[in-house]
Amino acid sequence: MAITRRELLRAAALGGVMVCGGLPGAARAASRTVRIGFLAPLTGEVAAWGLPGL
């Protein structure tokens, strides 16, 4: 028995909702601080590529 991509995505979405306890609850619990990651070279030979993004 093979699982289709649609069934896999549906199960993953349902699992995410169950872990979070529901999307409205997760939205209420969100803090006001938003952290944004930055992954780029800031030193070395290729720092010229990463420094403008910083």
Backbone as CSV, one residue per row, in Angstrom:
resi,resn,N_x,N_y,N_z,CA_x,CA_y,CA_z,C_x,C_y,C_z
1,MET,0.839,-1.175,0.000,0.000,0.000,0.000,0.887,1.242,0.000
2,ALA,0.767,2.066,-1.006,1.574,3.268,-1.130,0.781,4.479,-0.656
3,ILE,1.473,5.411,-0.056,0.835,6.645,0.399,1.085,7.723,-0.663
4,THR,0.056,8.473,-0.957,0.202,9.517,-1.963,0.754,10.782,-1.310
5,ARG,1.228,11.672,-2.134,1.773,12.930,-1.633,0.691,13.733,-0.913
6,ARG,-0.510,13.716,-1.432,-1.619,14.454,-0.816,-1.919,13.913,0.581
7,GLU,-1.917,12.587,0.728,-2.164,11.987,2.039,-1.043,12.316,3.024
8,LEU,0.186,12.324,2.539,1.326,12.662,3.388,1.225,14.101,3.874
9,LEU,0.914,15.032,2.982,0.791,16.436,3.365,-0.365,16.658,4.327
10,ARG,-1.479,15.961,4.094,-2.632,16.087,4.983,-2.271,15.601,6.387
11,ALA,-1.568,14.472,6.480,-1.177,13.935,7.779,-0.185,14.855,8.480
12,ALA,0.731,15.434,7.732,1.706,16.353,8.326,1.026,17.610,8.846
13,ALA,0.076,18.133,8.102,-0.648,19.332,8.536,-1.467,19.037,9.783
14,LEU,-2.132,17.911,9.808,-2.929,17.532,10.969,-2.035,17.351,12.191
15,GLY,-0.890,16.735,12.004,0.050,16.560,13.113,0.556,17.890,13.641
16,GLY,0.821,18.836,12.749,1.267,20.158,13.178,0.213,20.889,13.978
17,VAL,-1.036,20.782,13.565,-2.131,21.433,14.292,-2.297,20.790,15.663
18,MET,-2.160,19.482,15.729,-2.316,18.792,17.002,-1.196,19.163,17.965
19,VAL,0.019,19.304,17.473,1.148,19.656,18.329,0.999,21.077,18.852
20,CYS,0.570,21.990,17.996,0.423,23.395,18.391,-0.823,23.631,19.221
21,GLY,-1.729,22.708,19.235,-2.959,22.899,19.978,-3.962,23.746,19.227
22,GLY,-3.769,23.914,17.963,-4.673,24.732,17.154,-4.014,26.044,16.770
23,LEU,-4.305,26.522,15.601,-3.669,27.743,15.117,-4.092,29.001,15.872
24,PRO,-5.342,29.195,16.253,-5.687,30.415,16.995,-4.949,30.522,18.319
25,GLY,-4.775,29.414,19.010,-4.041,29.438,20.268,-2.581,29.795,20.063
26,ALA,-1.988,29.297,19.002,-0.595,29.620,18.714,-0.444,31.094,18.358
27,ALA,-1.432,31.652,17.681,-1.361,33.065,17.313,-1.476,33.952,18.545
28,ARG,-2.313,33.579,19.496,-2.456,34.374,20.717,-1.200,34.314,21.571
29,ALA,-0.508,33.197,21.560,0.653,33.012,22.418,1.916,33.632,21.825
30,ALA,1.845,34.147,20.611,3.027,34.694,19.964,3.508,35.939,20.697
31,SER,4.817,36.056,20.840,5.382,37.244,21.463,5.512,38.353,20.420
32,ARG,5.783,39.542,20.875,5.916,40.667,19.959,7.297,40.720,19.316
33,THR,8.267,40.012,19.849,9.612,40.015,19.301,9.686,39.067,18.112
34,VAL,10.194,39.569,17.014,10.377,38.752,15.814,11.869,38.631,15.557
35,ARG,12.357,37.418,15.522,13.775,37.187,15.256,13.944,36.726,13.825
36,ILE,14.901,37.314,13.152,15.171,36.985,11.763,16.603,36.480,11.675
37,GLY,16.762,35.312,11.102,18.092,34.738,10.957,18.812,35.280,9.729
38,PHE,20.136,35.242,9.778,20.958,35.709,8.659,22.101,34.734,8.506
39,LEU,22.141,34.053,7.387,23.169,33.060,7.143,23.974,33.483,5.928
40,ALA,25.115,34.090,6.175,25.987,34.545,5.096,27.400,34.696,5.650
41,PRO,28.404,34.614,4.800,29.779,34.786,5.268,30.053,36.251,5.602
42,LEU,30.591,36.505,6.786,30.921,37.870,7.189,32.420,38.075,7.328
43,THR,33.187,36.990,7.212,34.641,37.084,7.281,35.230,36.199,6.190
44,GLY,36.495,36.365,5.960,37.194,35.520,5.004,37.132,36.057,3.586
45,GLU,37.475,35.194,2.649,37.600,35.599,1.251,36.280,35.992,0.604
46,VAL,35.175,35.453,1.070,33.872,35.726,0.453,33.007,36.670,1.291
47,ALA,33.623,37.410,2.207,32.870,38.338,3.049,32.211,39.425,2.229
48,ALA,32.745,39.737,1.062,32.163,40.774,0.215,30.751,40.401,-0.225
49,TRP,30.426,39.110,-0.218,29.082,38.669,-0.579,28.094,38.794,0.579
50,GLY,28.570,38.637,1.801,27.686,38.624,2.953,27.496,39.958,3.629
51,LEU,28.508,40.822,3.611,28.427,42.092,4.326,27.304,43.016,3.834
52,PRO,27.009,43.110,2.546,25.897,43.987,2.144,24.558,43.521,2.698
53,GLY,24.369,42.254,2.912,23.117,41.744,3.464,22.962,42.015,4.940
54,LEU,24.080,42.179,5.635,24.020,42.424,7.068,23.421,43.784,7.334
